[in-house]
């Protein structure tokens, strides 16, 4: 039979070996009904896979960076040209956000690369 943790309304807890059919027990400290708690699983809540054991690069960290790079690339290559061509935004807004650049010659250039890649 498994050992379950039972907890009453007053915060007292006890572990008891019982069958799975028993849902409540009287609390030995105060006499109130103690309710069976869900078991806590032992082990790490987060797993990480090491890609390169020599450099210590972990899969989770590497994936997070890759997803961020993809999101930045998509934003600047797809969304920014849509914003500029939509006609919804003013020239001032587009200049402030860095979506367009006004050249000295008077031409307007649409930016399709993130600021870090320029």
Buried (B, 14 or more C-beta within 10 A) or exposed (E): EEEBBBBBEEEBEBEBEBEEEEEEBEBEEEEEEBBBEEEEEEEEEEEEEEBEEEEEEBEEEEEEEEEEEEEBBEEBEEEBBEBBEEEEBEEEEBBEEEBBEEEEEEEEEBBBEBEEEE
